[in-house]
């Protein structure tokens, strides 16, 4: 498990450790009131920065406090590390070095020198970490916004496709009704009228001609009906038949296909998602599983349709979801559905889609 490092926690920790160093020096050396007041003032500034986001100019208060106590206590030279750190943290390295130059008038010791050097270095390091964290957050926000816009666009495209499909279905129904009316209806009406006239005809020869005309009209109507049925019959597998065909063409191991409920409620786009889901599951089983049987269960109710694909083999549980599965989940969300995967007891993928007005097209 990766350790999540928060730069602001490191910054806060360094600030209070520096105050702890000042308290330690005060206790080990001169325990005067002036030194205590100096440390207390720096503590107030540090606490304010921990609680609020203070502007950069407030560092001037720390510098003034330290310079004011230079003639009074040596601890003030150690305290100068705090404003040096704050300036480096804000990216003001030049000002930080100017503060560091104040040691030209100070009785510098080795501990004092390296304490302020580490203040510059740690402040610069923390500044770099904060900038990197902000850049990562901006990139993550941009990616989330892009994903949100993509899903929104996907939903709009699906709605547009549903509308086009519905209009195409209505146009096809209208075309079929016009074809039946213009050809089949005309011939059947003519045949019916001819049969009615046949009952009142006395001339046998004329009656025979009329009967032949009725026969011709019926034959023509039958041919027209046969042609219409042939034209509207799909040449490819659709719906549950397509799922059964995909399952039967899988040769890695036997596939048991089960179905129940009213399966005629989904639109074409939902069926395409179910087909892609079944193909993805069978592909993963063929590549990564040692299953000896796969069970495909398709259940439909009045409110949702559930497709379950489960095998009895073992699959690498640590294997992350591939791009295919991530794409299927995005498509399912666009249809107000969901896809879940369980690898605890074999490979089990479940796709749930709403039906009726929620998921399928309205009739």
NUFI-616965 format. One record per residue (C-alpha): residue number from 1; residue in three letters; x, y negated, z negated. Coordinates in pm, 1 decimal. Each point is the difference from the previous one (the first is absolute). Layout:
BEGIN
{node NUM; "ALA"; {X; Y; Z}}
...
# end
This chain:
BEGIN
{node 1; "UNK"; {0.0; 0.0; 0.0}}
{node 2; "UNK"; {150.5; -332.5; 110.7}}
{node 3; "UNK"; {65.8; -264.7; -268.0}}
{node 4; "UNK"; {-196.7; -317.0; 72.0}}
{node 5; "UNK"; {221.3; -296.3; -92.3}}
{node 6; "UNK"; {-173.5; -330.0; -78.4}}
{node 7; "UNK"; {243.9; -292.3; 45.4}}
{node 8; "UNK"; {-200.5; -228.2; -231.3}}
{node 9; "UNK"; {34.1; 247.6; -286.9}}
{node 10; "UNK"; {378.1; -6.7; 48.9}}
{node 11; "UNK"; {-6.0; -381.0; 4.9}}
{node 12; "UNK"; {-203.1; -16.3; -321.9}}
{node 13; "UNK"; {222.8; 259.3; -162.9}}
{node 14; "UNK"; {316.4; -194.3; 88.3}}
{node 15; "UNK"; {-142.8; -326.1; -136.1}}
{node 16; "UNK"; {-84.0; 145.9; -339.6}}
{node 17; "UNK"; {327.8; 193.5; -16.7}}
{node 18; "UNK"; {181.2; -330.9; 49.9}}
{node 19; "UNK"; {-200.4; -148.4; -285.9}}
{node 20; "UNK"; {89.2; 305.1; -209.7}}
{node 21; "UNK"; {369.1; -69.1; 74.7}}
{node 22; "UNK"; {-39.1; -358.8; -121.8}}
{node 23; "UNK"; {-170.2; 120.6; -319.0}}
{node 24; "UNK"; {282.5; 250.3; -53.4}}
{node 25; "UNK"; {265.0; -272.2; 41.6}}
{node 26; "UNK"; {-192.8; -223.8; -240.3}}
{node 27; "UNK"; {-18.2; 273.5; -263.4}}
{node 28; "UNK"; {366.5; 97.3; 42.0}}
{node 29; "UNK"; {132.0; -357.8; -3.3}}
{node 30; "UNK"; {-137.0; -333.5; -103.4}}
{node 31; "UNK"; {-347.8; 47.5; -139.3}}
{node 32; "UNK"; {-87.1; -368.1; 12.3}}
{node 33; "UNK"; {-340.0; -157.3; 47.4}}
{node 34; "UNK"; {105.8; -177.4; 319.9}}
{node 35; "UNK"; {96.7; 329.9; 165.6}}
{node 36; "UNK"; {-330.0; 155.6; -105.2}}
{node 37; "UNK"; {-197.7; -293.2; 144.5}}
{node 38; "UNK"; {201.1; 29.3; 323.2}}
{node 39; "UNK"; {-80.6; 371.3; 32.5}}
{node 40; "UNK"; {-365.4; -66.6; -86.5}}
{node 41; "UNK"; {-30.1; -263.2; 276.0}}
{node 42; "UNK"; {144.3; 239.7; 257.2}}
{node 43; "UNK"; {-236.7; 269.4; -128.5}}
{node 44; "UNK"; {-297.5; -231.0; 63.1}}
{node 45; "UNK"; {112.8; -64.6; 358.8}}
{node 46; "UNK"; {55.8; 373.1; 58.6}}
{node 47; "UNK"; {-340.4; 90.1; -145.6}}
{node 48; "UNK"; {-167.6; -259.8; 222.9}}
{node 49; "UNK"; {168.2; 148.8; 307.5}}
{node 50; "UNK"; {-107.6; 348.1; -107.6}}
{node 51; "UNK"; {-361.7; -114.2; -41.8}}
{node 52; "UNK"; {-28.5; -254.4; 283.1}}
{node 53; "UNK"; {157.3; -63.1; 339.5}}
{node 54; "UNK"; {191.3; -320.9; -69.9}}
{node 55; "UNK"; {137.0; -218.7; 282.5}}
{node 56; "UNK"; {372.9; -15.6; 69.0}}
{node 57; "UNK"; {42.1; -347.8; -146.8}}
{node 58; "UNK"; {-76.4; 132.5; -350.4}}
{node 59; "UNK"; {351.3; 151.2; -3.2}}
{node 60; "UNK"; {114.2; -358.0; -55.0}}
{node 61; "UNK"; {-144.5; 22.8; -351.7}}
{node 62; "UNK"; {224.1; 301.4; -76.5}}
{node 63; "UNK"; {304.2; -184.6; 134.2}}
{node 64; "UNK"; {-77.1; -311.2; -207.0}}
{node 65; "UNK"; {-42.6; 213.2; -313.1}}
{node 66; "UNK"; {334.9; 172.3; 57.4}}
{node 67; "UNK"; {187.1; -324.5; 80.1}}
{node 68; "UNK"; {-152.5; -169.4; -303.7}}
{node 69; "UNK"; {131.3; 272.7; -230.7}}
{node 70; "UNK"; {350.2; 22.3; 155.0}}
{node 71; "UNK"; {150.5; -228.1; -269.2}}
{node 72; "UNK"; {-193.3; 174.8; -277.1}}
{node 73; "UNK"; {38.8; 378.0; 47.8}}
{node 74; "UNK"; {205.8; 234.9; 216.4}}
{node 75; "UNK"; {-303.7; 223.3; 47.1}}
{node 76; "UNK"; {-133.3; -260.2; 244.3}}
{node 77; "UNK"; {274.8; 99.8; 248.3}}
{node 78; "UNK"; {-131.2; 356.7; -7.2}}
{node 79; "UNK"; {-354.9; -131.6; 32.3}}
{node 80; "UNK"; {93.8; -167.6; 328.4}}
{node 81; "UNK"; {-21.8; 348.6; 155.5}}
{node 82; "UNK"; {-381.6; -28.2; -9.5}}
{node 83; "UNK"; {-33.9; -303.2; 234.5}}
{node 84; "UNK"; {280.8; 140.1; 216.8}}
{node 85; "UNK"; {-200.2; 322.2; 34.1}}
{node 86; "UNK"; {-327.8; -184.5; 72.3}}
{node 87; "UNK"; {160.5; -206.7; 277.9}}
{node 88; "UNK"; {153.8; 309.7; 160.8}}
{node 89; "UNK"; {-335.2; 178.5; -32.6}}
{node 90; "UNK"; {-171.3; -279.3; 196.2}}
{node 91; "UNK"; {268.6; 17.2; 269.1}}
{node 92; "UNK"; {166.2; -327.8; -106.3}}
{node 93; "UNK"; {351.4; 144.7; -6.7}}
{node 94; "UNK"; {172.0; -335.4; 55.0}}
{node 95; "UNK"; {-169.2; -152.7; -305.8}}
{node 96; "UNK"; {79.2; 316.3; -191.7}}
{node 97; "UNK"; {370.1; -44.8; 79.9}}
{node 98; "UNK"; {-20.7; -366.4; -103.1}}
{node 99; "UNK"; {-126.6; 110.3; -341.3}}
{node 100; "UNK"; {275.5; 257.7; -11.4}}
{node 101; "UNK"; {249.7; -283.2; 55.7}}
{node 102; "UNK"; {-101.3; -148.2; -333.4}}
{node 103; "UNK"; {249.2; 242.3; -154.7}}
{node 104; "UNK"; {273.4; -237.0; 111.7}}
{node 105; "UNK"; {-76.4; -204.7; -312.4}}
{node 106; "UNK"; {-61.3; 300.2; -225.3}}
{node 107; "UNK"; {233.2; 210.5; -214.1}}
{node 108; "UNK"; {-48.2; 305.2; 222.5}}
{node 109; "UNK"; {45.0; 346.6; -145.8}}
{node 110; "UNK"; {12.9; 326.3; 192.3}}
{node 111; "UNK"; {-344.1; 107.3; -125.5}}
{node 112; "UNK"; {-149.6; -339.7; 85.3}}
{node 113; "UNK"; {145.8; 4.9; 352.1}}
{node 114; "UNK"; {-114.6; 349.3; 90.8}}
{node 115; "UNK"; {-339.6; -55.3; -161.0}}
{node 116; "UNK"; {-66.2; -286.8; 238.4}}
{node 117; "UNK"; {150.1; 187.0; 295.3}}
{node 118; "UNK"; {-242.7; 286.0; -55.5}}
{node 119; "UNK"; {-282.6; -255.9; -26.5}}
{node 120; "UNK"; {79.9; -124.5; 351.9}}
{node 121; "UNK"; {36.8; 352.4; 138.6}}
{node 122; "UNK"; {-310.7; 145.6; -163.8}}
{node 123; "UNK"; {-206.8; -305.0; 92.7}}
{node 124; "UNK"; {107.0; 34.8; 364.1}}
{node 125; "UNK"; {-71.1; 373.5; -5.4}}
{node 126; "UNK"; {-345.5; -53.6; -153.5}}
{node 127; "UNK"; {-74.9; -272.4; 256.2}}
{node 128; "UNK"; {85.9; 239.6; 281.7}}
{node 129; "UNK"; {-219.1; 272.3; -151.5}}
{node 130; "UNK"; {-295.4; -238.5; -37.9}}
{node 131; "UNK"; {31.0; -112.5; 361.7}}
{node 132; "UNK"; {8.9; 362.5; 113.6}}
{node 133; "UNK"; {-304.4; 80.9; -215.2}}
{node 134; "UNK"; {-194.6; -291.8; 148.2}}
{node 135; "UNK"; {97.5; 105.3; 352.2}}
{node 136; "UNK"; {-117.1; 356.4; -69.2}}
{node 137; "UNK"; {-329.1; -128.8; -143.4}}
{node 138; "UNK"; {-56.4; -222.8; 303.1}}
{node 139; "UNK"; {70.9; 290.0; 233.1}}
{node 140; "UNK"; {-235.4; 227.4; -197.7}}
{node 141; "UNK"; {-272.7; -267.1; 8.0}}
{node 142; "UNK"; {45.2; -41.4; 375.3}}
{node 143; "UNK"; {-21.2; 376.5; 50.6}}
{node 144; "UNK"; {-315.9; 22.0; -213.6}}
{node 145; "UNK"; {-154.7; -286.3; 193.6}}
{node 146; "UNK"; {98.0; 161.6; 330.6}}
{node 147; "UNK"; {-151.3; 333.5; -110.2}}
{node 148; "UNK"; {-315.8; -177.1; -112.8}}
{node 149; "UNK"; {-29.1; -184.8; 331.0}}
{node 150; "UNK"; {68.3; 322.2; 190.1}}
{node 151; "UNK"; {-271.2; 188.0; -189.3}}
{node 152; "UNK"; {-239.9; -290.1; 52.8}}
{node 153; "UNK"; {78.7; -0.8; 371.3}}
{node 154; "UNK"; {-40.3; 376.6; 10.1}}
{node 155; "UNK"; {-344.0; -30.6; -159.6}}
{node 156; "UNK"; {-99.0; -266.8; 250.5}}
{node 157; "UNK"; {116.8; 218.3; 288.3}}
{node 158; "UNK"; {-193.0; 296.6; -137.0}}
{node 159; "UNK"; {-313.1; -212.1; -32.6}}
{node 160; "UNK"; {47.6; -126.7; 354.6}}
{node 161; "UNK"; {54.2; 355.0; 125.6}}
{node 162; "UNK"; {-313.5; 116.4; -180.8}}
{node 163; "UNK"; {-196.9; -282.0; 158.9}}
{node 164; "UNK"; {135.8; 83.4; 345.5}}
{node 165; "UNK"; {-69.9; 371.0; -53.0}}
{node 166; "UNK"; {-355.5; -74.4; -113.1}}
{node 167; "UNK"; {-60.4; -220.5; 303.3}}
{node 168; "UNK"; {150.3; 263.8; 227.5}}
{node 169; "UNK"; {-228.8; 262.0; -154.5}}
{node 170; "UNK"; {-304.6; -221.8; 53.1}}
{node 171; "UNK"; {104.3; -70.0; 358.8}}
{node 172; "UNK"; {44.7; 372.7; 62.7}}
{node 173; "UNK"; {-342.0; 73.8; -148.1}}
{node 174; "UNK"; {-151.3; -270.0; 219.2}}
{node 175; "UNK"; {175.1; 140.9; 307.9}}
{node 176; "UNK"; {-125.1; 352.3; -72.7}}
{node 177; "UNK"; {-354.0; -123.2; -64.9}}
{node 178; "UNK"; {0.9; -195.5; 326.4}}
{node 179; "UNK"; {136.3; 299.3; 189.3}}
{node 180; "UNK"; {-265.8; 228.9; -146.1}}
{node 181; "UNK"; {-269.7; -256.5; 69.0}}
{node 182; "UNK"; {106.0; -76.4; 357.8}}
{node 183; "UNK"; {58.0; 357.9; 113.3}}
{node 184; "UNK"; {-139.2; 262.1; -234.4}}
{node 185; "UNK"; {-298.6; -206.0; -112.9}}
{node 186; "UNK"; {-94.3; -98.3; 353.8}}
{node 187; "UNK"; {10.6; 357.2; 131.2}}
{node 188; "UNK"; {-185.6; 145.8; -299.0}}
{node 189; "UNK"; {-270.7; -264.7; 23.9}}
{node 190; "UNK"; {-36.1; 68.2; 371.3}}
{node 191; "UNK"; {-17.5; 374.3; -60.9}}
{node 192; "UNK"; {-266.8; -46.8; -268.4}}
{node 193; "UNK"; {-213.4; -215.8; 229.7}}
{node 194; "UNK"; {43.2; 250.7; 283.1}}
{node 195; "UNK"; {-118.6; 284.5; -223.1}}
{node 196; "UNK"; {-305.4; -200.3; -98.6}}
{node 197; "UNK"; {-79.9; -64.0; 366.6}}
{node 198; "UNK"; {57.8; 369.2; 78.2}}
{node 199; "UNK"; {-300.6; 94.7; -213.7}}
{node 200; "UNK"; {-234.8; -203.0; 223.7}}
{node 201; "UNK"; {134.9; 95.7; 340.4}}
{node 202; "UNK"; {-208.7; 231.1; 221.2}}
{node 203; "UNK"; {231.1; 25.3; 299.7}}
{node 204; "UNK"; {234.1; 293.9; -63.2}}
{node 205; "UNK"; {272.3; -126.7; 232.3}}
{node 206; "UNK"; {6.9; -343.9; -163.0}}
{node 207; "UNK"; {-3.4; 161.9; -342.5}}
{node 208; "UNK"; {300.6; 212.0; 95.6}}
{node 209; "UNK"; {191.9; -308.3; 113.4}}
{node 210; "UNK"; {-86.4; -173.5; -326.6}}
{node 211; "UNK"; {118.3; 302.1; -197.9}}
{node 212; "UNK"; {330.1; 0.4; 188.3}}
{node 213; "UNK"; {40.7; -368.6; -81.2}}
{node 214; "UNK"; {-56.7; 72.9; -369.7}}
{node 215; "UNK"; {257.4; 277.7; 15.8}}
{node 216; "UNK"; {250.9; -230.9; 169.5}}
{node 217; "UNK"; {-54.7; -271.5; -260.8}}
{node 218; "UNK"; {47.8; 247.5; -285.1}}
{node 219; "UNK"; {320.3; 135.0; 154.1}}
{node 220; "UNK"; {127.7; -353.0; 45.7}}
{node 221; "UNK"; {-91.3; -86.0; -360.2}}
{node 222; "UNK"; {180.9; 310.3; -126.5}}
{node 223; "UNK"; {311.5; -91.0; 198.2}}
{node 224; "UNK"; {-12.4; -358.6; -128.4}}
{node 225; "UNK"; {-38.2; 119.2; -359.5}}
{node 226; "UNK"; {287.8; 245.1; 41.3}}
{node 227; "UNK"; {221.6; -276.6; 142.3}}
{node 228; "UNK"; {-88.3; -237.9; -283.3}}
{node 229; "UNK"; {79.0; 261.1; -266.2}}
{node 230; "UNK"; {328.7; 81.1; 173.2}}
{node 231; "UNK"; {101.6; -366.6; 11.8}}
{node 232; "UNK"; {-63.5; -62.1; -370.4}}
{node 233; "UNK"; {163.9; 322.5; -121.9}}
{node 234; "UNK"; {344.4; -85.2; -153.3}}
{node 235; "UNK"; {301.0; 168.9; 156.6}}
{node 236; "UNK"; {210.5; -16.4; -319.1}}
{node 237; "UNK"; {-56.4; 135.5; -350.3}}
{node 238; "UNK"; {-178.4; -245.6; -227.7}}
{node 239; "UNK"; {-70.5; -22.2; -372.7}}
{node 240; "UNK"; {6.9; 319.8; -200.7}}
{node 241; "UNK"; {66.7; 203.0; 315.8}}
{node 242; "UNK"; {328.5; -187.3; 40.9}}
{node 243; "UNK"; {99.5; 80.3; -359.9}}
{node 244; "UNK"; {-81.6; 367.5; 55.3}}
{node 245; "UNK"; {206.3; 0.7; 319.8}}
{node 246; "UNK"; {300.0; -157.5; -182.7}}
{node 247; "UNK"; {-26.7; 256.7; -279.8}}
{node 248; "UNK"; {-27.3; 293.3; 241.2}}
{node 249; "UNK"; {308.4; -115.7; 193.8}}
{node 250; "UNK"; {220.2; 10.6; -314.1}}
{node 251; "UNK"; {210.1; 318.1; 11.9}}
{node 252; "UNK"; {232.6; -43.4; -300.0}}
{node 253; "UNK"; {-247.7; 186.1; -222.7}}
{node 254; "UNK"; {-373.8; 80.6; -3.1}}
{node 255; "UNK"; {-233.1; -298.8; -40.8}}
{node 256; "UNK"; {-340.9; 48.2; -160.0}}
{node 257; "UNK"; {-241.9; -273.0; 110.4}}
{node 258; "UNK"; {-308.0; -72.8; -214.4}}
{node 259; "UNK"; {-268.6; -261.0; 62.5}}
{node 260; "UNK"; {-325.4; -103.9; -163.4}}
{node 261; "UNK"; {-252.7; -283.0; 13.0}}
{node 262; "UNK"; {-112.7; -233.0; 276.7}}
{node 263; "UNK"; {316.0; -60.6; 202.4}}
{node 264; "UNK"; {-155.9; -227.0; 261.6}}
{node 265; "UNK"; {11.8; -320.8; -205.7}}
{node 266; "UNK"; {352.1; -130.8; 71.2}}
{node 267; "UNK"; {105.5; -223.6; 286.7}}
{node 268; "UNK"; {277.0; 79.9; 246.5}}
{node 269; "UNK"; {266.6; -196.0; -189.3}}
{node 270; "UNK"; {-62.2; 189.5; -322.0}}
{node 271; "UNK"; {27.5; 329.4; 187.5}}
{node 272; "UNK"; {327.6; -117.3; 152.7}}
{node 273; "UNK"; {134.6; -66.4; -349.4}}
{node 274; "UNK"; {-108.4; 345.8; -119.9}}
{node 275; "UNK"; {167.8; 158.6; 302.4}}
{node 276; "UNK"; {322.3; -192.0; -67.5}}
{node 277; "UNK"; {-16.8; 96.7; -368.5}}
{node 278; "UNK"; {-40.3; 369.4; 84.0}}
{node 279; "UNK"; {285.7; -12.3; 251.6}}
{node 280; "UNK"; {228.5; -176.2; -250.1}}
{node 281; "UNK"; {-78.0; 255.1; -272.9}}
{node 282; "UNK"; {56.7; 299.4; 227.8}}
{node 283; "UNK"; {323.9; -153.9; 129.1}}
{node 284; "UNK"; {132.2; -45.7; -355.9}}
{node 285; "UNK"; {-100.9; 356.2; -88.1}}
{node 286; "UNK"; {177.4; 136.5; 307.1}}
{node 287; "UNK"; {319.1; -195.2; -72.7}}
{node 288; "UNK"; {33.1; 18.3; -376.9}}
{node 289; "UNK"; {-225.5; 270.4; -145.4}}
{node 290; "UNK"; {20.7; 378.1; -26.1}}
{node 291; "UNK"; {-379.6; 38.4; -11.6}}
{node 292; "UNK"; {-174.1; 317.6; 113.9}}
{node 293; "UNK"; {-347.7; -156.0; 21.3}}
{node 294; "UNK"; {-155.7; -342.1; 50.6}}
{node 295; "UNK"; {-356.8; -87.6; -100.6}}
{node 296; "UNK"; {-170.8; -289.2; 178.7}}
{node 297; "UNK"; {-323.1; -106.1; -170.0}}
{node 298; "UNK"; {-227.8; -261.1; 159.6}}
{node 299; "UNK"; {-292.8; -115.4; -214.5}}
{node 300; "UNK"; {-259.2; -264.9; 85.1}}
{node 301; "UNK"; {-256.4; -165.8; -225.9}}
{node 302; "UNK"; {-232.2; -295.8; 46.6}}
{node 303; "UNK"; {265.5; -244.4; -123.5}}
{node 304; "UNK"; {343.3; 140.5; 87.1}}
{node 305; "UNK"; {192.2; 261.7; 196.9}}
{node 306; "UNK"; {290.9; 188.9; -158.4}}
{node 307; "UNK"; {274.6; 183.4; 189.5}}
{node 308; "UNK"; {224.7; 222.2; -212.3}}
{node 309; "UNK"; {309.3; 181.6; 133.2}}
{node 310; "UNK"; {177.1; 230.3; -247.7}}
{node 311; "UNK"; {259.0; 273.6; 33.3}}
{node 312; "UNK"; {129.5; 263.0; -242.7}}
{node 313; "UNK"; {369.1; -66.4; 54.7}}
{node 314; "UNK"; {266.3; -208.5; -168.9}}
{node 315; "UNK"; {106.0; -342.4; 123.2}}
{node 316; "UNK"; {279.1; -230.2; -113.3}}
{node 317; "UNK"; {-171.9; -205.7; -271.7}}
{node 318; "UNK"; {259.4; -275.2; 11.0}}
{node 319; "UNK"; {-47.8; -65.3; 368.4}}
{node 320; "UNK"; {-132.5; -355.4; 54.0}}
{node 321; "UNK"; {-297.9; -80.6; 218.2}}
{node 322; "UNK"; {99.7; -41.6; 363.7}}
{node 323; "UNK"; {-98.1; -278.3; 234.7}}
{node 324; "UNK"; {-275.5; 218.6; 145.5}}
{node 325; "UNK"; {-173.1; 41.7; -334.9}}
{node 326; "UNK"; {43.8; -367.9; -88.1}}
{node 327; "UNK"; {-157.6; -95.9; 331.7}}
{node 328; "UNK"; {-291.8; 236.2; -61.5}}
{node 329; "UNK"; {-58.8; -151.7; -343.6}}
{node 330; "UNK"; {-8.8; -348.8; 150.8}}
{node 331; "UNK"; {-251.7; 116.2; 261.8}}
{node 332; "UNK"; {-212.4; 164.8; -270.5}}
{node 333; "UNK"; {-2.8; -319.5; -208.1}}
{node 334; "UNK"; {-112.1; -192.5; 308.1}}
{node 335; "UNK"; {-298.6; 236.7; 20.4}}
{node 336; "UNK"; {-71.3; -42.7; -375.1}}
{node 337; "UNK"; {129.1; 353.5; -61.9}}
{node 338; "UNK"; {300.4; 158.0; -170.3}}
{node 339; "UNK"; {263.4; 271.0; 46.8}}
{node 340; "UNK"; {164.7; 178.6; -293.5}}
{node 341; "UNK"; {278.1; 259.6; -9.7}}
{node 342; "UNK"; {73.2; 255.2; -273.0}}
{node 343; "UNK"; {310.5; 221.1; 4.0}}
{node 344; "UNK"; {-41.4; 167.1; -339.5}}
{node 345; "UNK"; {-154.1; 325.3; 123.0}}
{node 346; "UNK"; {85.7; 24.8; 366.0}}
{node 347; "UNK"; {-55.5; -283.6; 244.1}}
{node 348; "UNK"; {-343.8; -158.6; -35.5}}
{node 349; "UNK"; {-116.7; -306.3; 192.4}}
{node 350; "UNK"; {-351.1; -144.5; -34.5}}
{node 351; "UNK"; {-156.7; -263.1; 225.1}}
{node 352; "UNK"; {-327.2; -161.4; -110.5}}
{node 353; "UNK"; {-195.8; -231.6; 230.8}}
{node 354; "UNK"; {-334.9; -171.3; -54.1}}
{node 355; "UNK"; {-281.2; 74.4; 242.7}}
{node 356; "UNK"; {-311.0; -182.6; 106.3}}
{node 357; "UNK"; {9.8; -379.2; -7.3}}
{node 358; "UNK"; {313.4; -3.3; -214.2}}
{node 359; "UNK"; {227.3; 201.3; 222.8}}
{node 360; "UNK"; {-174.4; 115.5; 312.9}}
{node 361; "UNK"; {-177.9; -212.5; 252.2}}
{node 362; "UNK"; {-357.7; -92.5; -52.2}}
{node 363; "UNK"; {-247.8; 159.1; 228.3}}
# end
